[in-house]
Amino acid sequence: MKRKLLGLLRCPVCKSELDIRQDKSAADAAQDSIESGVLECASCRREYKITDGIAVFIEDKTEKTEKKQGV
Ligand SMILES: [Zn+2]
């Protein structure tokens, strides 16, 4: 995913801007494309994974993860 696209992406739930958190070290940060990492919504705190350069916007997956803890 192109780093430039980050500014265009919005949270599908609340339409706020997304922050990037990258898994890898600073070597990746110098590159123009993002292969893996996590997009975090600044407003509702939902997280969306970037896998193989593709952002995965699956909303209900992030919610279920929290509820599982109580079982
Ligand atoms: Zn959001």
N, CA, C, O and the ligand as a Tripos MOL2 file, in Angstrom:
@<TRIPOS>MOLECULE
protein
  285   283    72     0     0
PROTEIN
NO_CHARGES

@<TRIPOS>ATOM
      1 N           0.8360   -1.1900    0.0000 N.3       1 MET1
      2 CA          0.0000    0.0000    0.0000 C.3       1 MET1
      3 C           0.8730    1.2420    0.0000 C.2       1 MET1
      4 O           1.8100    1.3460    0.7910 O.2       1 MET1
      5 N           0.5770    2.1590   -0.8620 N.am      2 LYS2
      6 CA          1.3610    3.3980   -0.9160 C.3       2 LYS2
      7 C           1.1730    4.2300    0.3470 C.2       2 LYS2
      8 O           0.0650    4.3960    0.8560 O.2       2 LYS2
      9 N           2.2750    4.7330    0.8190 N.am      3 ARG3
     10 CA          2.2230    5.5550    2.0270 C.3       3 ARG3
     11 C           1.3180    6.7820    1.8420 C.2       3 ARG3
     12 O           0.6520    7.2350    2.7730 O.2       3 ARG3
     13 N           1.3200    7.2940    0.6290 N.am      4 LYS4
     14 CA          0.4900    8.4710    0.3350 C.3       4 LYS4
     15 C          -0.9960    8.2060    0.5700 C.2       4 LYS4
     16 O          -1.7510    9.1080    0.9300 O.2       4 LYS4
     17 N          -1.3990    6.9550    0.3600 N.am      5 LEU5
     18 CA         -2.8140    6.6030    0.4950 C.3       5 LEU5
     19 C          -3.3120    6.7210    1.9310 C.2       5 LEU5
     20 O          -4.5100    6.8560    2.1790 O.2       5 LEU5
     21 N          -2.3870    6.6690    2.8550 N.am      6 LEU6
     22 CA         -2.7600    6.7610    4.2670 C.3       6 LEU6
     23 C          -3.6250    7.9860    4.5540 C.2       6 LEU6
     24 O          -4.5850    7.9140    5.3220 O.2       6 LEU6
     25 N          -3.2800    9.0880    3.9400 N.am      7 GLY7
     26 CA         -4.0100   10.3290    4.1680 C.3       7 GLY7
     27 C          -5.4290   10.2860    3.6340 C.2       7 GLY7
     28 O          -6.2740   11.0860    4.0340 O.2       7 GLY7
     29 N          -5.6900    9.3510    2.7300 N.am      8 LEU8
     30 CA         -7.0200    9.2500    2.1250 C.3       8 LEU8
     31 C          -7.9130    8.2530    2.8450 C.2       8 LEU8
     32 O          -9.1360    8.2860    2.7060 O.2       8 LEU8
     33 N          -7.2960    7.3710    3.6120 N.am      9 LEU9
     34 CA         -8.0800    6.3310    4.2780 C.3       9 LEU9
     35 C          -8.8300    6.8830    5.4790 C.2       9 LEU9
     36 O          -8.3300    7.7390    6.2090 O.2       9 LEU9
     37 N         -10.0270    6.3780    5.6620 N.am     10 ARG10
     38 CA        -10.8350    6.7580    6.8210 C.3      10 ARG10
     39 C         -11.3730    5.5050    7.4800 C.2      10 ARG10
     40 O         -11.5790    4.4850    6.8220 O.2      10 ARG10
     41 N         -11.5950    5.5810    8.7620 N.am     11 CYS11
     42 CA        -12.2070    4.4830    9.4930 C.3      11 CYS11
     43 C         -13.6050    4.2120    8.9140 C.2      11 CYS11
     44 O         -14.4100    5.1370    8.7980 O.2      11 CYS11
     45 N         -13.9020    2.9480    8.5470 N.am     12 PRO12
     46 CA        -15.2180    2.6390    7.9780 C.3      12 PRO12
     47 C         -16.3510    2.7850    8.9920 C.2      12 PRO12
     48 O         -17.5160    2.8830    8.6080 O.2      12 PRO12
     49 N         -16.0290    2.7990   10.2460 N.am     13 VAL13
     50 CA        -17.0550    2.8840   11.2890 C.3      13 VAL13
     51 C         -17.4130    4.3320   11.6090 C.2      13 VAL13
     52 O         -18.5890    4.6970   11.6080 O.2      13 VAL13
     53 N         -16.4080    5.1520   11.8810 N.am     14 CYS14
     54 CA        -16.6970    6.5120   12.3540 C.3      14 CYS14
     55 C         -16.1530    7.5950   11.4280 C.2      14 CYS14
     56 O         -16.3210    8.7860   11.6920 O.2      14 CYS14
     57 N         -15.4990    7.1780   10.3370 N.am     15 LYS15
     58 CA        -15.0070    8.1040    9.2990 C.3      15 LYS15
     59 C         -13.9010    9.0390    9.7730 C.2      15 LYS15
     60 O         -13.6690   10.0890    9.1740 O.2      15 LYS15
     61 N         -13.2290    8.6600   10.8330 N.am     16 SER16
     62 CA        -12.1010    9.4650   11.2950 C.3      16 SER16
     63 C         -10.8130    9.0470   10.5820 C.2      16 SER16
     64 O         -10.7680    8.0230    9.9020 O.2      16 SER16
     65 N          -9.8000    9.8390   10.7480 N.am     17 GLU17
     66 CA         -8.5160    9.5130   10.1450 C.3      17 GLU17
     67 C          -7.8560    8.3480   10.8740 C.2      17 GLU17
     68 O          -8.1240    8.0780   12.0450 O.2      17 GLU17
     69 N          -6.9850    7.6720   10.1360 N.am     18 LEU18
     70 CA         -6.3070    6.5080   10.7010 C.3      18 LEU18
     71 C          -4.8240    6.7880   10.8920 C.2      18 LEU18
     72 O          -4.1920    7.4420   10.0630 O.2      18 LEU18
     73 N          -4.2810    6.2860   11.9890 N.am     19 ASP19
     74 CA         -2.8470    6.3510   12.2320 C.3      19 ASP19
     75 C          -2.2250    5.0190   11.8870 C.2      19 ASP19
     76 O          -2.8500    3.9690   12.0300 O.2      19 ASP19
     77 N          -0.9860    5.0720   11.4300 N.am     20 ILE20
     78 CA         -0.2880    3.8280   11.0950 C.3      20 ILE20
     79 C           0.6560    3.4250   12.2160 C.2      20 ILE20
     80 O           1.3970    4.2440   12.7600 O.2      20 ILE20
     81 N           0.6080    2.1280   12.5480 N.am     21 ARG21
     82 CA          1.6030    1.5420   13.4510 C.3      21 ARG21
     83 C           2.2390    0.3910   12.7110 C.2      21 ARG21
     84 O           1.5590   -0.5690   12.3490 O.2      21 ARG21
     85 N           3.5100    0.4730   12.4870 N.am     22 GLN22
     86 CA          4.1610   -0.5600   11.6950 C.3      22 GLN22
     87 C           4.8670   -1.5820   12.5580 C.2      22 GLN22
     88 O           5.4440   -1.2650   13.5980 O.2      22 GLN22
     89 N           4.8020   -2.8260   12.0940 N.am     23 ASP23
     90 CA          5.4210   -3.9300   12.8160 C.3      23 ASP23
     91 C           6.9450   -3.8660   12.7440 C.2      23 ASP23
     92 O           7.6500   -4.1150   13.7230 O.2      23 ASP23
     93 N           7.4130   -3.5350   11.5820 N.am     24 LYS24
     94 CA          8.8420   -3.6540   11.3370 C.3      24 LYS24
     95 C           9.6120   -2.4050   11.7420 C.2      24 LYS24
     96 O           9.0340   -1.3920   12.1350 O.2      24 LYS24
     97 N          10.9120   -2.5070   11.6370 N.am     25 SER25
     98 CA         11.7840   -1.4400   12.1280 C.3      25 SER25
     99 C          11.8310   -0.2480   11.1810 C.2      25 SER25
    100 O          11.1160   -0.2110   10.1790 O.2      25 SER25
    101 N          12.6600    0.7080   11.4990 N.am     26 ALA26
    102 CA         12.7150    1.9750   10.7810 C.3      26 ALA26
    103 C          13.1160    1.8100    9.3160 C.2      26 ALA26
    104 O          12.9020    2.7140    8.5090 O.2      26 ALA26
    105 N          13.6810    0.6890    8.9770 N.am     27 ALA27
    106 CA         14.0700    0.4500    7.5870 C.3      27 ALA27
    107 C          12.8620    0.5580    6.6670 C.2      27 ALA27
    108 O          12.9530    1.0980    5.5650 O.2      27 ALA27
    109 N          11.7520    0.0480    7.1250 N.am     28 ASP28
    110 CA         10.5220    0.1000    6.3460 C.3      28 ASP28
    111 C           9.9740    1.5140    6.2200 C.2      28 ASP28
    112 O           9.3960    1.8850    5.1980 O.2      28 ASP28
    113 N          10.1610    2.2730    7.2450 N.am     29 ALA29
    114 CA          9.5860    3.6190    7.2890 C.3      29 ALA29
    115 C          10.1380    4.5180    6.1850 C.2      29 ALA29
    116 O           9.4990    5.4900    5.7820 O.2      29 ALA29
    117 N          11.3200    4.1830    5.7100 N.am     30 ALA30
    118 CA         11.9350    4.9750    4.6630 C.3      30 ALA30
    119 C          11.3370    4.6780    3.2960 C.2      30 ALA30
    120 O          11.5120    5.4480    2.3520 O.2      30 ALA30
    121 N          10.6400    3.5730    3.1970 N.am     31 GLN31
    122 CA         10.1070    3.1670    1.9020 C.3      31 GLN31
    123 C           8.7720    3.8460    1.5990 C.2      31 GLN31
    124 O           8.0950    4.3900    2.4720 O.2      31 GLN31
    125 N           8.4430    3.7840    0.3370 N.am     32 ASP32
    126 CA          7.2480    4.4810   -0.1240 C.3      32 ASP32
    127 C           5.9890    3.6490    0.0460 C.2      32 ASP32
    128 O           4.8770    4.1740   -0.0020 O.2      32 ASP32
    129 N           6.1660    2.3470    0.2440 N.am     33 SER33
    130 CA          4.9960    1.4850    0.3890 C.3      33 SER33
    131 C           5.0210    0.7540    1.7210 C.2      33 SER33
    132 O           6.0850    0.4930    2.2830 O.2      33 SER33
    133 N           3.8570    0.4330    2.2100 N.am     34 ILE34
    134 CA          3.7170   -0.2300    3.5040 C.3      34 ILE34
    135 C           3.2490   -1.6630    3.2700 C.2      34 ILE34
    136 O           2.1830   -1.8880    2.6980 O.2      34 ILE34
    137 N           4.0410   -2.6170    3.7080 N.am     35 GLU35
    138 CA          3.7050   -4.0200    3.4790 C.3      35 GLU35
    139 C           2.9010   -4.6170    4.6320 C.2      35 GLU35
    140 O           1.9950   -5.4240    4.4240 O.2      35 GLU35
    141 N           3.2490   -4.2070    5.8480 N.am     36 SER36
    142 CA          2.5210   -4.7460    6.9920 C.3      36 SER36
    143 C           2.4980   -3.7430    8.1240 C.2      36 SER36
    144 O           3.3730   -2.8850    8.2360 O.2      36 SER36
    145 N           1.4890   -3.8650    8.9550 N.am     37 GLY37
    146 CA          1.3440   -2.9420   10.0610 C.3      37 GLY37
    147 C          -0.0930   -2.9120   10.5230 C.2      37 GLY37
    148 O          -0.9020   -3.7650   10.1580 O.2      37 GLY37
    149 N          -0.3960   -1.9220   11.3270 N.am     38 VAL38
    150 CA         -1.7500   -1.7920   11.8460 C.3      38 VAL38
    151 C          -2.2130   -0.3540   11.6800 C.2      38 VAL38
    152 O          -1.4970    0.5890   12.0180 O.2      38 VAL38
    153 N          -3.4140   -0.2020   11.1570 N.am     39 LEU39
    154 CA         -4.0340    1.1150   11.1030 C.3      39 LEU39
    155 C          -4.9140    1.2850   12.3330 C.2      39 LEU39
    156 O          -5.7880    0.4590   12.5950 O.2      39 LEU39
    157 N          -4.6880    2.3370   13.0730 N.am     40 GLU40
    158 CA         -5.4770    2.5460   14.2710 C.3      40 GLU40
    159 C          -6.3060    3.8120   14.1170 C.2      40 GLU40
    160 O          -5.7900    4.8670   13.7460 O.2      40 GLU40
    161 N          -7.5930    3.6930   14.4070 N.am     41 CYS41
    162 CA         -8.4810    4.8420   14.3350 C.3      41 CYS41
    163 C          -8.2330    5.7510   15.5380 C.2      41 CYS41
    164 O          -8.2470    5.3030   16.6840 O.2      41 CYS41
    165 N          -8.0100    7.0130   15.2610 N.am     42 ALA42
    166 CA         -7.7160    7.9660   16.3330 C.3      42 ALA42
    167 C          -8.9420    8.2330   17.1940 C.2      42 ALA42
    168 O          -8.8150    8.6950   18.3280 O.2      42 ALA42
    169 N         -10.1170    7.9490   16.6710 N.am     43 SER43
    170 CA        -11.3430    8.2960   17.3670 C.3      43 SER43
    171 C         -11.9560    7.1140   18.1220 C.2      43 SER43
    172 O         -12.1800    7.2110   19.3280 O.2      43 SER43
    173 N         -12.2310    5.9990   17.4340 N.am     44 CYS44
    174 CA        -12.9290    4.8870   18.0820 C.3      44 CYS44
    175 C         -11.9820    3.7640   18.4880 C.2      44 CYS44
    176 O         -12.4200    2.7690   19.0660 O.2      44 CYS44
    177 N         -10.6990    3.9050   18.1960 N.am     45 ARG45
    178 CA         -9.6810    2.9550   18.6490 C.3      45 ARG45
    179 C          -9.7690    1.5830   17.9980 C.2      45 ARG45
    180 O          -9.1260    0.6390   18.4570 O.2      45 ARG45
    181 N         -10.5450    1.4620   16.9510 N.am     46 ARG46
    182 CA        -10.5310    0.1990   16.2260 C.3      46 ARG46
    183 C          -9.2060    0.0620   15.4760 C.2      46 ARG46
    184 O          -8.5880    1.0510   15.0840 O.2      46 ARG46
    185 N          -8.7890   -1.1920   15.2870 N.am     47 GLU47
    186 CA         -7.5380   -1.4470   14.5840 C.3      47 GLU47
    187 C          -7.7940   -2.2760   13.3390 C.2      47 GLU47
    188 O          -8.6070   -3.2000   13.3380 O.2      47 GLU47
    189 N          -7.0800   -1.9230   12.2790 N.am     48 TYR48
    190 CA         -7.2100   -2.6420   11.0110 C.3      48 TYR48
    191 C          -5.8330   -3.0410   10.5410 C.2      48 TYR48
    192 O          -4.9240   -2.2160   10.4540 O.2      48 TYR48
    193 N          -5.6890   -4.3180   10.2390 N.am     49 LYS49
    194 CA         -4.3890   -4.8390    9.8550 C.3      49 LYS49
    195 C          -4.0650   -4.5460    8.3980 C.2      49 LYS49
    196 O          -4.9470   -4.4980    7.5410 O.2      49 LYS49
    197 N          -2.7790   -4.3520    8.1410 N.am     50 ILE50
    198 CA         -2.2870   -4.3200    6.7700 C.3      50 ILE50
    199 C          -1.4660   -5.5920    6.5520 C.2      50 ILE50
    200 O          -0.4510   -5.8110    7.2140 O.2      50 ILE50
    201 N          -1.9130   -6.4110    5.6300 N.am     51 THR51
    202 CA         -1.2310   -7.6640    5.3460 C.3      51 THR51
    203 C          -0.8600   -7.7180    3.8740 C.2      51 THR51
    204 O          -1.7080   -7.5230    3.0030 O.2      51 THR51
    205 N           0.4080   -7.9840    3.6030 N.am     52 ASP52
    206 CA          0.9070   -8.0140    2.2190 C.3      52 ASP52
    207 C           0.5380   -6.7490    1.4570 C.2      52 ASP52
    208 O           0.2290   -6.7980    0.2660 O.2      52 ASP52
    209 N           0.5700   -5.6410    2.1380 N.am     53 GLY53
    210 CA          0.3320   -4.3610    1.4850 C.3      53 GLY53
    211 C          -1.1320   -4.0050    1.3020 C.2      53 GLY53
    212 O          -1.4510   -3.0010    0.6660 O.2      53 GLY53
    213 N          -2.0290   -4.8220    1.8560 N.am     54 ILE54
    214 CA         -3.4580   -4.5690    1.6990 C.3      54 ILE54
    215 C          -4.0830   -4.3220    3.0620 C.2      54 ILE54
    216 O          -3.9360   -5.1300    3.9790 O.2      54 ILE54
    217 N          -4.7780   -3.2080    3.1900 N.am     55 ALA55
    218 CA         -5.4680   -2.8940    4.4330 C.3      55 ALA55
    219 C          -6.7590   -3.7030    4.5130 C.2      55 ALA55
    220 O          -7.5530   -3.7250    3.5730 O.2      55 ALA55
    221 N          -6.9530   -4.3620    5.6430 N.am     56 VAL56
    222 CA         -8.1280   -5.2100    5.8300 C.3      56 VAL56
    223 C          -9.1020   -4.5270    6.7830 C.2      56 VAL56
    224 O          -8.8550   -4.4200    7.9850 O.2      56 VAL56
    225 N         -10.2080   -4.0710    6.2180 N.am     57 PHE57
    226 CA        -11.2060   -3.3710    7.0260 C.3      57 PHE57
    227 C         -12.3400   -4.3220    7.3970 C.2      57 PHE57
    228 O         -13.4140   -4.2950    6.7960 O.2      57 PHE57
    229 N         -12.0860   -5.1500    8.3810 N.am     58 ILE58
    230 CA        -13.1340   -6.0580    8.8550 C.3      58 ILE58
    231 C         -13.5130   -5.6340   10.2630 C.2      58 ILE58
    232 O         -12.7690   -5.8440   11.2210 O.2      58 ILE58
    233 N         -14.6540   -5.0520   10.3570 N.am     59 GLU59
    234 CA        -15.0330   -4.3740   11.5870 C.3      59 GLU59
    235 C         -15.3330   -5.3510   12.7230 C.2      59 GLU59
    236 O         -14.7990   -5.2030   13.8220 O.2      59 GLU59
    237 N         -16.1760   -6.3400   12.4690 N.am     60 ASP60
    238 CA        -16.6660   -7.1720   13.5700 C.3      60 ASP60
    239 C         -15.5700   -8.0440   14.1820 C.2      60 ASP60
    240 O         -15.6950   -8.4840   15.3250 O.2      60 ASP60
    241 N         -14.5080   -8.2940   13.4360 N.am     61 LYS61
    242 CA        -13.4320   -9.1110   13.9670 C.3      61 LYS61
    243 C         -12.7750   -8.4500   15.1760 C.2      61 LYS61
    244 O         -12.4610   -9.1150   16.1630 O.2      61 LYS61
    245 N         -12.5730   -7.1550   15.0900 N.am     62 THR62
    246 CA        -11.9180   -6.4400   16.1810 C.3      62 THR62
    247 C         -12.8160   -6.3900   17.4220 C.2      62 THR62
    248 O         -12.3250   -6.4110   18.5510 O.2      62 THR62
    249 N         -14.1180   -6.3240   17.2090 N.am     63 GLU63
    250 CA        -15.0290   -6.2610   18.3490 C.3      63 GLU63
    251 C         -15.1180   -7.5910   19.0820 C.2      63 GLU63
    252 O         -15.1380   -7.6310   20.3120 O.2      63 GLU63
    253 N         -15.1700   -8.6720   18.3250 N.am     64 LYS64
    254 CA        -15.3000   -9.9930   18.9370 C.3      64 LYS64
    255 C         -14.0900  -10.3620   19.7940 C.2      64 LYS64
    256 O         -14.2080  -11.0730   20.7920 O.2      64 LYS64
    257 N         -12.9540   -9.8740   19.3900 N.am     65 THR65
    258 CA        -11.7380  -10.1930   20.1300 C.3      65 THR65
    259 C         -11.8390   -9.7420   21.5830 C.2      65 THR65
    260 O         -11.3580  -10.4190   22.4930 O.2      65 THR65
    261 N         -12.4610   -8.6070   21.7820 N.am     66 GLU66
    262 CA        -12.5850   -8.1010   23.1440 C.3      66 GLU66
    263 C         -13.5690   -8.9210   23.9640 C.2      66 GLU66
    264 O         -13.3200   -9.2050   25.1350 O.2      66 GLU66
    265 N         -14.6910   -9.3040   23.3520 N.am     67 LYS67
    266 CA        -15.7290  -10.0010   24.0920 C.3      67 LYS67
    267 C         -15.3210  -11.4170   24.4890 C.2      67 LYS67
    268 O         -15.8070  -11.9500   25.4870 O.2      67 LYS67
    269 N         -14.4340  -12.0240   23.7110 N.am     68 LYS68
    270 CA        -13.9780  -13.3790   24.0060 C.3      68 LYS68
    271 C         -13.3180  -13.5000   25.3880 C.2      68 LYS68
    272 O         -13.3530  -14.5590   26.0140 O.2      68 LYS68
    273 N         -12.7380  -12.4310   25.8330 N.am     69 GLN69
    274 CA        -11.9800  -12.4510   27.0760 C.3      69 GLN69
    275 C         -12.8100  -12.8980   28.2810 C.2      69 GLN69
    276 O         -12.2710  -13.4880   29.2170 O.2      69 GLN69
    277 N         -14.0940  -12.6270   28.2640 N.am     70 GLY70
    278 CA        -14.9390  -12.9100   29.4190 C.3      70 GLY70
    279 C         -15.3230  -14.3650   29.5830 C.2      70 GLY70
    280 O         -15.8410  -14.7410   30.6350 O.2      70 GLY70
    281 N         -15.0900  -15.1950   28.5840 N.am     71 VAL71
    282 CA        -15.5320  -16.5930   28.6290 C.3      71 VAL71
    283 C         -14.6630  -17.4340   29.5450 C.2      71 VAL71
    284 O         -14.9020  -18.6320   29.6940 O.2      71 VAL71
    285 ZN        -13.1510    4.8490   13.9640 Zn       72 ZN72
@<TRIPOS>BOND
     1     1     2 1
     2     2     3 1
     3     3     4 2
     4     3     5 am
     5     5     6 1
     6     6     7 1
     7     7     8 2
     8     7     9 am
     9     9    10 1
    10    10    11 1
    11    11    12 2
    12    11    13 am
    13    13    14 1
    14    14    15 1
    15    15    16 2
    16    15    17 am
    17    17    18 1
    18    18    19 1
    19    19    20 2
    20    19    21 am
    21    21    22 1
    22    22    23 1
    23    23    24 2
    24    23    25 am
    25    25    26 1
    26    26    27 1
    27    27    28 2
    28    27    29 am
    29    29    30 1
    30    30    31 1
    31    31    32 2
    32    31    33 am
    33    33    34 1
    34    34    35 1
    35    35    36 2
    36    35    37 am
    37    37    38 1
    38    38    39 1
    39    39    40 2
    40    39    41 am
    41    41    42 1
    42    42    43 1
    43    43    44 2
    44    43    45 am
    45    45    46 1
    46    46    47 1
    47    47    48 2
    48    47    49 am
    49    49    50 1
    50    50    51 1
    51    51    52 2
    52    51    53 am
    53    53    54 1
    54    54    55 1
    55    55    56 2
    56    55    57 am
    57    57    58 1
    58    58    59 1
    59    59    60 2
    60    59    61 am
    61    61    62 1
    62    62    63 1
    63    63    64 2
    64    63    65 am
    65    65    66 1
    66    66    67 1
    67    67    68 2
    68    67    69 am
    69    69    70 1
    70    70    71 1
    71    71    72 2
    72    71    73 am
    73    73    74 1
    74    74    75 1
    75    75    76 2
    76    75    77 am
    77    77    78 1
    78    78    79 1
    79    79    80 2
    80    79    81 am
    81    81    82 1
    82    82    83 1
    83    83    84 2
    84    83    85 am
    85    85    86 1
    86    86    87 1
    87    87    88 2
    88    87    89 am
    89    89    90 1
    90    90    91 1
    91    91    92 2
    92    91    93 am
    93    93    94 1
    94    94    95 1
    95    95    96 2
    96    95    97 am
    97    97    98 1
    98    98    99 1
    99    99   100 2
   100    99   101 am
   101   101   102 1
   102   102   103 1
   103   103   104 2
   104   103   105 am
   105   105   106 1
   106   106   107 1
   107   107   108 2
   108   107   109 am
   109   109   110 1
   110   110   111 1
   111   111   112 2
   112   111   113 am
   113   113   114 1
   114   114   115 1
   115   115   116 2
   116   115   117 am
   117   117   118 1
   118   118   119 1
   119   119   120 2
   120   119   121 am
   121   121   122 1
   122   122   123 1
   123   123   124 2
   124   123   125 am
   125   125   126 1
   126   126   127 1
   127   127   128 2
   128   127   129 am
   129   129   130 1
   130   130   131 1
   131   131   132 2
   132   131   133 am
   133   133   134 1
   134   134   135 1
   135   135   136 2
   136   135   137 am
   137   137   138 1
   138   138   139 1
   139   139   140 2
   140   139   141 am
   141   141   142 1
   142   142   143 1
   143   143   144 2
   144   143   145 am
   145   145   146 1
   146   146   147 1
   147   147   148 2
   148   147   149 am
   149   149   150 1
   150   150   151 1
   151   151   152 2
   152   151   153 am
   153   153   154 1
   154   154   155 1
   155   155   156 2
   156   155   157 am
   157   157   158 1
   158   158   159 1
   159   159   160 2
   160   159   161 am
   161   161   162 1
   162   162   163 1
   163   163   164 2
   164   163   165 am
   165   165   166 1
   166   166   167 1
   167   167   168 2
   168   167   169 am
   169   169   170 1
   170   170   171 1
   171   171   172 2
   172   171   173 am
   173   173   174 1
   174   174   175 1
   175   175   176 2
   176   175   177 am
   177   177   178 1
   178   178   179 1
   179   179   180 2
   180   179   181 am
   181   181   182 1
   182   182   183 1
   183   183   184 2
   184   183   185 am
   185   185   186 1
   186   186   187 1
   187   187   188 2
   188   187   189 am
   189   189   190 1
   190   190   191 1
   191   191   192 2
   192   191   193 am
   193   193   194 1
   194   194   195 1
   195   195   196 2
   196   195   197 am
   197   197   198 1
   198   198   199 1
   199   199   200 2
   200   199   201 am
   201   201   202 1
   202   202   203 1
   203   203   204 2
   204   203   205 am
   205   205   206 1
   206   206   207 1
   207   207   208 2
   208   207   209 am
   209   209   210 1
   210   210   211 1
   211   211   212 2
   212   211   213 am
   213   213   214 1
   214   214   215 1
   215   215   216 2
   216   215   217 am
   217   217   218 1
   218   218   219 1
   219   219   220 2
   220   219   221 am
   221   221   222 1
   222   222   223 1
   223   223   224 2
   224   223   225 am
   225   225   226 1
   226   226   227 1
   227   227   228 2
   228   227   229 am
   229   229   230 1
   230   230   231 1
   231   231   232 2
   232   231   233 am
   233   233   234 1
   234   234   235 1
   235   235   236 2
   236   235   237 am
   237   237   238 1
   238   238   239 1
   239   239   240 2
   240   239   241 am
   241   241   242 1
   242   242   243 1
   243   243   244 2
   244   243   245 am
   245   245   246 1
   246   246   247 1
   247   247   248 2
   248   247   249 am
   249   249   250 1
   250   250   251 1
   251   251   252 2
   252   251   253 am
   253   253   254 1
   254   254   255 1
   255   255   256 2
   256   255   257 am
   257   257   258 1
   258   258   259 1
   259   259   260 2
   260   259   261 am
   261   261   262 1
   262   262   263 1
   263   263   264 2
   264   263   265 am
   265   265   266 1
   266   266   267 1
   267   267   268 2
   268   267   269 am
   269   269   270 1
   270   270   271 1
   271   271   272 2
   272   271   273 am
   273   273   274 1
   274   274   275 1
   275   275   276 2
   276   275   277 am
   277   277   278 1
   278   278   279 1
   279   279   280 2
   280   279   281 am
   281   281   282 1
   282   282   283 1
   283   283   284 2
@<TRIPOS>SUBSTRUCTURE
     1 MET1         2 RESIDUE 1 A MET
     2 LYS2         6 RESIDUE 1 A LYS
     3 ARG3        10 RESIDUE 1 A ARG
     4 LYS4        14 RESIDUE 1 A LYS
     5 LEU5        18 RESIDUE 1 A LEU
     6 LEU6        22 RESIDUE 1 A LEU
     7 GLY7        26 RESIDUE 1 A GLY
     8 LEU8        30 RESIDUE 1 A LEU
     9 LEU9        34 RESIDUE 1 A LEU
    10 ARG10       38 RESIDUE 1 A ARG
    11 CYS11       42 RESIDUE 1 A CYS
    12 PRO12       46 RESIDUE 1 A PRO
    13 VAL13       50 RESIDUE 1 A VAL
    14 CYS14       54 RESIDUE 1 A CYS
    15 LYS15       58 RESIDUE 1 A LYS
    16 SER16       62 RESIDUE 1 A SER
    17 GLU17       66 RESIDUE 1 A GLU
    18 LEU18       70 RESIDUE 1 A LEU
    19 ASP19       74 RESIDUE 1 A ASP
    20 ILE20       78 RESIDUE 1 A ILE
    21 ARG21       82 RESIDUE 1 A ARG
    22 GLN22       86 RESIDUE 1 A GLN
    23 ASP23       90 RESIDUE 1 A ASP
    24 LYS24       94 RESIDUE 1 A LYS
    25 SER25       98 RESIDUE 1 A SER
    26 ALA26      102 RESIDUE 1 A ALA
    27 ALA27      106 RESIDUE 1 A ALA
    28 ASP28      110 RESIDUE 1 A ASP
    29 ALA29      114 RESIDUE 1 A ALA
    30 ALA30      118 RESIDUE 1 A ALA
    31 GLN31      122 RESIDUE 1 A GLN
    32 ASP32      126 RESIDUE 1 A ASP
    33 SER33      130 RESIDUE 1 A SER
    34 ILE34      134 RESIDUE 1 A ILE
    35 GLU35      138 RESIDUE 1 A GLU
    36 SER36      142 RESIDUE 1 A SER
    37 GLY37      146 RESIDUE 1 A GLY
    38 VAL38      150 RESIDUE 1 A VAL
    39 LEU39      154 RESIDUE 1 A LEU
    40 GLU40      158 RESIDUE 1 A GLU
    41 CYS41      162 RESIDUE 1 A CYS
    42 ALA42      166 RESIDUE 1 A ALA
    43 SER43      170 RESIDUE 1 A SER
    44 CYS44      174 RESIDUE 1 A CYS
    45 ARG45      178 RESIDUE 1 A ARG
    46 ARG46      182 RESIDUE 1 A ARG
    47 GLU47      186 RESIDUE 1 A GLU
    48 TYR48      190 RESIDUE 1 A TYR
    49 LYS49      194 RESIDUE 1 A LYS
    50 ILE50      198 RESIDUE 1 A ILE
    51 THR51      202 RESIDUE 1 A THR
    52 ASP52      206 RESIDUE 1 A ASP
    53 GLY53      210 RESIDUE 1 A GLY
    54 ILE54      214 RESIDUE 1 A ILE
    55 ALA55      218 RESIDUE 1 A ALA
    56 VAL56      222 RESIDUE 1 A VAL
    57 PHE57      226 RESIDUE 1 A PHE
    58 ILE58      230 RESIDUE 1 A ILE
    59 GLU59      234 RESIDUE 1 A GLU
    60 ASP60      238 RESIDUE 1 A ASP
    61 LYS61      242 RESIDUE 1 A LYS
    62 THR62      246 RESIDUE 1 A THR
    63 GLU63      250 RESIDUE 1 A GLU
    64 LYS64      254 RESIDUE 1 A LYS
    65 THR65      258 RESIDUE 1 A THR
    66 GLU66      262 RESIDUE 1 A GLU
    67 LYS67      266 RESIDUE 1 A LYS
    68 LYS68      270 RESIDUE 1 A LYS
    69 GLN69      274 RESIDUE 1 A GLN
    70 GLY70      278 RESIDUE 1 A GLY
    71 VAL71      282 RESIDUE 1 A VAL
    72 ZN72       285 GROUP 0 **** ****
